[in-house]
Amino acid sequence: MTRIQTNIRRLMVQKFFYSLSLKHRIWLAFVILIMFGITATGSISYLIASKEIQSNALKSSQDTVNQSAQIVNERLKNIGIAVRALMFSDPFKQVMTDAQNNDSSRYYKTWTSLQAVFSQVKFNDSMIDSILIASPIGDYYHTSNVRNTSQSFYDSDLYDQFKELKHGFWTKGHEDSFFMDKQPVISLVVEGVNDMGEMTSDVYVVINIKEDDLLDLFMENLSTTDKQYYFIDSAGANVNLAHTADDRSLTKQPEFIRQLKEEMTGSFFYRDSKKDYLVNYSRLDVKEDWMIVGIQSRGELLAKLNGIKKATSYVILGFMVLSLFIASRLSDLLLRPLFRLHKLMKRVEENDLSVRFESDYKDEVSQVGFRFNRMLDEIKQLINDVKQREKEKRKAEIKALSAQMDPHFFYNTLNTIYCKSVLGENQDVNEMILALSQMFQLSLSGGRDLITLNDELDHVRQYLAIQQMSYEDLFVCHIDVQPELLDNKIPKIIVQPLVENSILHGFQDRMSGGEIHIYARADEDWLYLKVEDNGAGLQPESIKADIMNPTTHKEGYALRNVYHRLQLYYGDQQRMEISNNDEGGARIELWIPRQGEGDESNETNG
């Protein structure tokens, strides 16, 4: 009978509890548990918070140091890869051959050939300030750097250091003595190798990277009043020249240096002048003698615990005294964030990602709300990352397509200049060299991808001047452009490939009588460009099919390149028509949005 009564009472209690609203259930649970659980909860919370703060701080500091070391390590590895790519280039192989044979007859030709390789290496890694190839027959370097001829590599400390180590090495920060700008740099010195992997020519490659750029990878906004980060070697000396540690720094103390063990990463507590520090360090794979060290005061690290301790005591006392009186109010307050979060979630369902949960509380509901905020931030960040990656991909594709324009006419031009020079036609030689120089200047365009129509036409005129000297009496060109359109911006090297297509393909079976017409007109909000000739014409359908489904055929390459660059710049807001005119010659028509000199909304800077 007693068991039956007990079960009945239990069922009645359960029925009563289940019939209560959420607010009253929270109130009842609060009253029952507060008196027994608050003291234990407060103490446990304090211990957990203490442990978590220290654990999280240790992990956060180590992660920061490891990530910084990884960033620097990857960039230095990439530069090492760039050096190997440089050595695999044909001009460098020629340097090795000439140096081994002590043959300097091809020095200037090889130097010229290396310029493109230097430019590509520096373009691939913006941290590279200068490149020097030292050989017994002369030095090779990029023409954008001014060589300090008074300092020979073979008379330098770097050469002596290499002879001592007998292998490639990274140097600490120093003032670049090989070039006139004397930039603070960190250098990679390696010996050149030939195709067989042999190092027999006494050729050396020096890659100077900008010290400030390397430090900016991880040091910018990294050090704070309670945290300091250093880039040092195993002896405690700063790797960077510009930022020398104070003599009173921990990194200058022998005992501190001894605790930096040989492991790649590690952490320890260090006591100095009755003050404890948390120390994290991470060595670099490319040079284990270098490491990034983070130092943080342990007292400041755990300072938050005092506040937690006081807050815990006040909460325990306050809740014990006021629990019965404020339970109802607290239940309202506890549920209010939940109701607010519920409303915000409904707005998110309507694709409003701008909403954010706000609360002064730190309870579970609020934590859910804050995680909800982080989730929305991550979603927005993912969207922005996708947009940014698409933008970067677009910029890279534009530059790749611009760089892929077939440079064979440059080689032909140089051969023509050489022939005319041999024949004594110095006036033509002078004019062709000047035109070629101006073409290079216009094609580079200061790194800009969009230039004015006037600059593009100047580029075409210089190209025509060279071609008319190469193919005398083969063709004439007529340019008909409205003057008010000259300041309109267009992608660079857009018109010139169309003209080149006419000369190389349209007039390939002619000896004279060729005509090229270039038109530019305003068509409402469009800039209309047309290039046509009286040459052999083309097969429009075949060209269009090849543009949509690219092949490796050279025919139609220039038109395909122009079309895809217009696609990348303007998307569907452009049009390209390919046809033959009434005379049977090729006709290429372009429609692109008009963009004035002051409008840079679509310009992609290099």
C-alpha positions in Angstrom: 0.0 0.0 0.0 2.9 2.4 0.8 4.5 1.7 -2.5 1.3 2.5 -4.3 0.9 5.8 -2.4 4.5 6.6 -3.3 3.9 6.0 -6.9 0.7 8.0 -6.9 2.5 11.0 -5.3 5.3 10.7 -7.8 2.8 10.7 -10.7 1.0 13.7 -9.2 4.3 15.7 -8.8 5.3 14.8 -12.4 1.9 15.8 -13.6 2.1 19.1 -11.7 5.6 19.8 -12.9 4.7 19.1 -16.6 1.7 21.3 -16.4 3.8 24.3 -15.4 4.9 26.9 -18.0 8.5 27.1 -18.9 8.8 30.3 -16.9 7.5 28.6 -13.7 9.6 25.5 -14.2 12.7 27.7 -14.4 11.6 29.6 -11.3 10.9 26.3 -9.4 14.2 24.8 -10.5 16.0 27.9 -9.6 14.6 28.0 -6.0 15.3 24.4 -5.4 18.8 24.3 -6.7 20.1 27.7 -5.8 20.6 27.0 -2.1 22.5 23.8 -2.7 24.3 24.4 -5.9 25.4 28.0 -6.0 28.4 27.6 -3.7 29.7 24.5 -5.4 28.9 25.9 -8.9 30.8 29.2 -8.1 33.8 27.4 -6.8 33.9 25.0 -9.7 33.4 27.8 -12.2 36.3 29.7 -10.7 38.6 26.6 -11.0 37.4 25.9 -14.5 37.8 29.5 -15.6 41.3 29.6 -14.1 42.4 26.5 -15.9 40.7 27.4 -19.1 42.1 30.9 -19.2 45.6 29.6 -18.7 45.1 26.7 -21.1 43.6 28.9 -23.8 46.3 31.6 -23.4 49.0 28.9 -23.7 47.3 27.5 -26.8 46.5 30.9 -28.3 50.1 32.1 -27.8 51.6 29.0 -29.2 49.2 29.0 -32.2 50.1 32.6 -32.9 53.8 31.9 -32.9 53.4 28.7 -34.9 51.2 30.4 -37.5 53.7 33.3 -37.8 56.6 30.9 -38.2 54.6 28.9 -40.8 53.8 32.1 -42.8 57.5 33.2 -42.8 58.6 29.6 -43.6 56.3 29.2 -46.6 57.4 32.5 -48.1 61.1 31.7 -47.7 60.4 28.2 -49.2 58.7 29.9 -52.1 61.7 32.1 -52.7 63.9 29.0 -52.7 61.6 27.5 -55.3 61.9 30.7 -57.4 65.7 30.3 -57.3 65.4 26.7 -58.6 63.0 27.9 -61.3 65.6 30.6 -62.3 68.3 28.0 -62.6 66.1 25.8 -64.8 65.7 28.7 -67.3 67.6 28.6 -70.6 69.3 31.9 -70.1 70.7 30.8 -66.8 72.0 27.6 -68.3 73.7 29.7 -70.9 75.3 31.7 -68.1 76.7 28.5 -66.6 78.0 27.3 -69.9 79.7 30.7 -70.7 81.1 30.9 -67.2 82.5 27.4 -67.5 84.1 28.1 -70.9 85.1 31.6 -69.8 83.3 32.9 -72.8 81.9 36.5 -72.5 81.0 37.0 -76.1 77.3 36.4 -75.4 77.2 38.4 -72.2 74.8 41.2 -73.2 72.6 38.8 -75.2 72.3 36.5 -72.2 71.7 39.5 -69.9 68.9 40.7 -72.1 67.3 37.2 -72.1 67.5 37.0 -68.3 65.4 40.2 -67.9 62.2 38.3 -68.6 63.2 35.6 -66.1 64.0 38.2 -63.4 60.7 40.0 -64.0 58.8 36.8 -63.7 60.5 35.8 -60.4 60.0 39.3 -58.9 56.4 39.3 -60.1 55.7 35.9 -58.5 56.9 37.2 -55.1 56.6 40.9 -54.3 59.0 40.6 -51.3 62.0 40.1 -53.7 63.8 43.4 -53.9 66.7 42.5 -56.2 68.4 39.5 -57.8 72.1 39.2 -58.6 73.8 36.5 -60.6 77.6 36.8 -60.0 79.8 35.0 -62.5 83.5 35.2 -63.5 82.5 36.8 -66.8 80.3 39.5 -65.3 77.2 40.1 -63.2 73.6 39.7 -64.3 70.7 41.6 -62.6 67.4 43.2 -63.4 67.6 46.6 -65.1 65.2 48.1 -62.6 68.0 47.9 -60.0 71.1 50.1 -60.1 74.2 48.0 -59.5 76.9 49.3 -57.1 79.9 48.4 -59.2 82.3 49.2 -56.4 81.2 46.1 -54.5 82.1 42.8 -56.1 80.4 39.7 -54.8 83.7 37.8 -54.8 85.1 40.4 -52.4 82.1 40.4 -50.1 81.4 38.8 -46.7 78.7 36.7 -48.4 81.2 35.0 -50.6 83.5 34.4 -47.7 80.7 33.0 -45.7 79.6 30.7 -48.6 83.2 29.4 -48.9 83.2 28.7 -45.2 79.8 26.9 -45.1 80.2 25.3 -48.5 76.4 25.4 -49.1 73.6 27.8 -49.7 72.4 29.9 -46.7 70.1 32.7 -45.6 71.6 35.8 -44.1 70.3 38.0 -41.3 69.1 41.5 -42.0 71.8 43.7 -43.5 72.2 46.7 -45.8 72.3 45.6 -49.4 75.8 46.6 -50.7 75.4 45.3 -54.2 72.8 47.9 -55.4 72.7 51.6 -55.0 69.5 51.9 -53.0 71.1 50.0 -50.1 67.8 48.6 -48.9 67.7 46.6 -45.6 67.4 43.1 -46.9 67.6 39.4 -45.9 69.5 37.5 -48.5 69.5 33.9 -49.9 72.9 32.9 -51.4 73.2 29.7 -53.5 75.7 28.4 -55.9 74.6 27.9 -59.5 74.2 24.4 -60.9 74.2 23.1 -64.4 72.0 20.5 -66.1 74.0 17.7 -64.5 73.5 19.1 -61.0 77.2 20.0 -60.9 78.5 23.3 -59.3 81.7 23.9 -61.2 81.3 27.4 -62.7 81.8 29.6 -59.7 78.4 31.2 -60.4 76.4 32.4 -57.5 72.8 33.6 -57.1 71.9 36.2 -54.5 68.2 36.9 -53.8 67.5 39.9 -51.7 64.1 40.1 -50.0 62.7 43.3 -48.4 63.2 43.0 -44.7 60.2 45.2 -43.9 57.9 43.1 -46.1 59.0 39.9 -44.4 58.4 41.4 -40.9 55.0 42.7 -42.0 53.9 39.2 -42.7 53.6 38.4 -39.0 54.8 41.4 -36.8 52.3 44.0 -37.8 49.8 44.6 -35.0 51.2 41.5 -33.2 53.0 42.9 -30.2 50.9 44.6 -27.5 51.7 46.0 -24.1 51.4 42.6 -22.4 52.8 40.5 -25.3 56.0 40.9 -27.2 57.2 38.9 -30.3 60.8 38.6 -31.5 62.5 37.2 -34.6 65.8 35.9 -33.4 68.5 33.3 -34.0 69.6 30.6 -31.5 72.0 33.1 -29.9 69.3 35.6 -29.2 70.4 38.1 -31.9 67.7 39.7 -34.0 67.4 38.4 -37.5 66.0 41.7 -38.8 68.4 44.7 -39.1 65.8 47.5 -38.5 64.4 46.2 -35.2 67.1 45.5 -32.7 66.0 44.2 -29.3 66.8 46.3 -26.2 69.8 45.0 -24.3 67.5 44.5 -21.3 65.3 42.2 -23.3 64.8 38.6 -22.1 66.2 37.4 -25.4 69.6 38.9 -24.4 69.8 36.8 -21.2 71.9 33.6 -21.5 69.7 31.6 -19.2 66.7 32.5 -21.3 68.5 31.4 -24.5 69.5 28.0 -22.9 65.8 27.2 -22.4 65.1 27.6 -26.1 65.5 23.9 -26.8 66.2 22.3 -30.1 62.6 21.2 -30.7 60.9 22.9 -33.5 58.2 24.3 -31.2 57.8 24.6 -27.5 56.8 26.7 -24.5 58.0 27.3 -20.9 57.6 29.6 -18.0 60.6 31.9 -17.3 61.2 33.9 -14.1 63.1 37.2 -14.2 63.3 39.8 -11.5 60.6 38.2 -9.5 58.2 38.2 -12.5 57.0 35.2 -14.4 56.7 35.1 -18.2 55.0 32.6 -20.5 57.4 32.0 -23.5 56.4 30.3 -26.8 58.7 29.7 -29.7 58.7 28.1 -33.1 61.7 27.5 -35.3 61.7 27.8 -39.1 62.1 24.7 -41.3 64.2 26.6 -43.9 66.7 27.7 -41.2 66.3 26.1 -37.8 68.7 28.6 -36.4 65.9 31.2 -36.8 62.8 31.3 -34.6 59.9 33.5 -33.6 59.5 33.9 -29.9 56.5 35.3 -28.0 56.8 36.6 -24.5 53.8 37.3 -22.2 53.6 38.3 -18.5 52.0 35.4 -16.5 50.5 37.9 -14.0 48.8 39.8 -16.7 47.8 36.6 -18.3 45.9 35.5 -15.2 44.7 38.9 -14.1 41.2 38.2 -15.1 41.0 35.5 -12.4 40.8 38.1 -9.6 37.7 39.6 -11.2 36.2 36.2 -11.6 36.9 35.4 -8.0 35.1 38.6 -6.7 32.3 38.2 -9.1 31.8 34.6 -8.0 31.6 35.6 -4.3 29.2 38.4 -4.9 27.0 36.2 -7.1 26.9 33.5 -4.4 26.0 35.9 -1.6 23.5 37.8 -3.7 21.6 34.8 -5.0 21.4 33.2 -1.6 19.7 36.4 -0.2 17.6 37.4 -3.1 16.8 34.1 -4.8 13.2 33.9 -3.5 12.4 37.5 -4.4 13.9 37.8 -7.8 13.3 34.3 -9.2 10.3 35.4 -11.2 12.1 38.4 -12.5 15.1 36.3 -13.4 13.0 33.8 -15.3 11.7 36.7 -17.4 15.2 37.9 -18.0 16.5 34.5 -18.8 13.8 33.8 -21.4 13.9 37.3 -23.0 17.1 36.6 -25.0 15.6 33.3 -26.2 12.5 35.1 -27.5 14.7 37.8 -29.1 16.9 35.1 -30.7 13.8 33.4 -32.0 12.7 36.6 -33.7 16.2 37.1 -35.2 16.2 33.6 -36.6 12.9 34.3 -38.4 14.5 37.4 -40.0 17.5 35.3 -41.1 15.0 32.9 -42.7 14.0 35.9 -44.8 17.6 36.3 -46.0 18.4 39.2 -43.7 22.0 38.5 -42.7 22.5 42.0 -41.1 20.8 41.0 -37.9 22.8 40.5 -34.7 22.0 39.2 -31.3 22.9 41.5 -28.4 22.8 40.7 -24.7 24.6 41.7 -21.6 24.3 38.2 -20.2 26.7 35.4 -20.5 24.2 32.5 -20.0 23.7 29.5 -22.3 21.0 31.3 -24.4 23.3 34.3 -24.8 26.2 32.0 -25.8 23.9 30.4 -28.4 23.1 33.9 -29.6 26.8 34.9 -29.8 27.5 31.7 -31.7 24.6 32.6 -33.9 26.3 35.9 -34.5 29.6 34.2 -35.3 27.8 31.9 -37.7 26.3 34.9 -39.5 29.8 36.6 -39.6 31.3 33.4 -41.0 28.6 33.2 -43.6 29.2 36.8 -44.6 32.9 36.2 -44.6 32.6 33.2 -46.8 30.5 35.2 -49.2 33.1 38.0 -49.2 35.9 35.5 -49.6 34.2 33.9 -52.6 33.8 37.4 -54.1 37.4 38.3 -53.3 38.7 35.0 -54.8 36.7 35.5 -57.9 38.1 39.1 -58.2 41.6 37.8 -57.7 41.1 35.0 -60.1 39.7 37.5 -62.7 42.7 39.8 -62.2 45.1 36.8 -62.6 43.4 35.6 -65.7 43.5 39.1 -67.2 47.2 39.4 -66.6 47.9 35.9 -67.8 46.0 36.6 -71.1 47.8 39.9 -71.5 51.1 38.2 -71.0 50.4 35.4 -73.5 50.2 37.6 -76.5 52.7 36.0 -79.0 55.9 38.0 -78.9 57.3 36.7 -82.2 57.0 40.1 -83.8 59.5 41.4 -81.2 62.0 38.7 -82.3 61.4 39.5 -86.0 61.8 43.2 -85.3 65.1 42.7 -83.6 66.2 40.6 -86.5 65.1 43.3 -88.9 67.0 45.9 -86.9 70.1 43.7 -87.0 69.8 43.3 -90.8 69.3 47.0 -91.4 72.2 47.8 -89.1 74.5 45.5 -91.1 73.3 47.1 -94.3 74.1 50.5 -92.9 70.5 51.7 -92.9 71.1 53.6 -89.6 68.1 56.0 -90.0 65.7 53.0 -90.2 67.5 51.3 -87.3 67.1 54.4 -85.1 63.5 54.8 -85.9 62.7 51.1 -85.3 64.5 51.1 -82.0 62.7 54.3 -80.9 59.3 52.8 -81.9 60.1 49.5 -80.2 61.1 51.3 -77.0 57.9 53.4 -77.1 55.9 50.2 -77.7 57.3 48.6 -74.6 56.6 51.7 -72.5 53.0 51.9 -73.7 52.4 48.1 -73.3 53.7 48.2 -69.7 51.4 51.2 -69.0 52.8 51.7 -65.5 51.2 48.4 -64.4 47.7 49.5 -65.4 45.3 47.2 -67.2 43.1 50.0 -68.6 44.6 52.8 -70.7 43.1 55.5 -72.8 42.1 54.9 -76.4 44.7 57.5 -77.4 47.5 55.5 -75.7 46.3 52.3 -77.3 46.4 54.0 -80.8 49.9 55.3 -80.0 50.8 51.7 -79.3 49.3 50.7 -82.6 51.1 53.5 -84.5 54.5 52.4 -83.1 53.7 48.8 -84.0 52.7 49.9 -87.5 55.9 52.0 -87.9 58.0 48.9 -87.1 56.0 46.6 -89.4 56.0 49.1 -92.3 59.8 49.1 -92.1 59.8 45.3 -91.9 57.3 44.9 -94.8 58.1 47.9 -97.0 55.2 49.0 -99.3 53.1 46.0 -98.1 50.2 48.0 -96.6 48.9 51.4 -95.4 46.8 52.0 -92.3 44.0 54.6 -91.9 42.8 55.6 -88.4 39.4 57.3 -88.2 38.6 58.2 -84.6 36.3 60.8 -83.1 38.6 63.2 -81.0 36.2 63.2 -78.0 36.7 59.4 -77.6 40.5 59.6 -77.2 40.2 59.8 -73.4 37.9 56.7 -73.1 39.5 53.9 -71.2 39.9 50.4 -72.8 41.9 47.3 -71.9 45.4 47.7 -73.2 46.7 45.7 -76.2 43.2 45.3 -77.6 43.4 47.0 -81.0 47.1 46.1 -81.8 46.4 42.3 -81.9 43.6 42.9 -84.5 46.0 45.0 -86.6 48.6 42.3 -86.3 46.1 39.7 -87.3 45.5 41.6 -90.6 49.2 41.9 -91.4 50.3 38.4 -90.5 47.3 36.5 -91.9 45.4 38.9 -94.2 48.4 40.0 -96.2 50.6 36.9 -96.0 50.2 36.2 -99.7 50.5 39.8 -100.8 53.5 41.9 -101.7 51.8 45.3 -101.8 48.4 47.1 -101.8 47.3 46.1 -98.3 44.9 48.5 -96.5 43.9 48.5 -92.8 41.1 50.8 -91.5 40.7 51.5 -87.8 37.4 53.2 -86.7 36.2 54.4 -83.3 32.7 55.8 -82.8 30.3 56.6 -79.9 27.2 54.4 -80.0 25.0 55.7 -77.2 26.6 54.3 -74.0 29.0 52.1 -76.0 32.4 52.6 -77.6 32.3 51.0 -81.0 35.7 49.9 -82.5 36.2 48.4 -85.9 39.3 47.0 -87.6 39.1 45.8 -91.2 41.4 45.1 -94.1 41.3 44.1 -97.8 43.3 41.0 -97.2 42.6 37.3 -97.7 39.7 37.4 -95.2 39.0 34.6 -92.6 36.5 31.9 -91.8 34.2 33.6 -89.2 32.3 30.4 -88.2 35.5 28.5 -87.7 37.1 31.3 -85.7 34.0 31.7 -83.5 33.9 28.0 -82.8 37.6 28.0 -81.8 36.9 31.0 -79.5 34.2 29.1 -77.7 36.1 25.8 -77.7 39.8 26.8 -77.6 42.4 24.5 -79.3 46.2 24.7 -79.6 46.0 26.0 -83.1 47.8 29.3 -83.6 45.2 30.5 -86.1 42.7 32.8 -84.4 44.8 33.0 -81.2 44.9 36.8 -81.1 41.1 37.1 -81.6 40.5 34.4 -79.0 42.8 36.2 -76.5 41.0 39.6 -77.1 37.6 38.0 -76.7 38.4 36.3 -73.4 40.0 39.4 -72.0 36.9 41.4 -72.9 34.8 38.7 -71.2 36.9 39.0 -68.0 36.8 42.8 -68.0 33.1 43.4 -68.8 31.3 40.0 -68.6 28.2 40.1 -70.8 28.4 43.9 -71.2 30.5 43.7 -74.3 30.2 42.3 -77.9 32.6 41.1 -80.5 31.6 40.4 -84.1 33.8 38.6 -86.6 33.0 38.8 -90.3 34.3 39.5 -93.8 33.7 42.9 -95.5 32.4 43.5 -99.0 36.0 43.4 -100.4 36.6 39.9 -98.9 38.9 41.1 -96.1 38.5 40.5 -92.4 36.3 42.8 -90.3 36.4 42.7 -86.4 33.9 44.9 -84.5 33.9 45.5 -80.8 31.3 47.1 -78.5 32.5 47.9 -75.0 31.0 50.3 -72.3 32.2 53.8 -72.5 34.5 54.7 -69.6 36.0 58.2 -69.1 39.4 59.2 -67.8 38.2 59.8 -64.3 36.1 56.6 -64.0 38.3 53.8 -62.5 35.5 51.5 -61.3 36.5 48.7 -63.6 40.2 49.1 -63.7 42.3 46.3 -62.4 45.7 47.4 -61.1 48.6 45.1 -61.2 
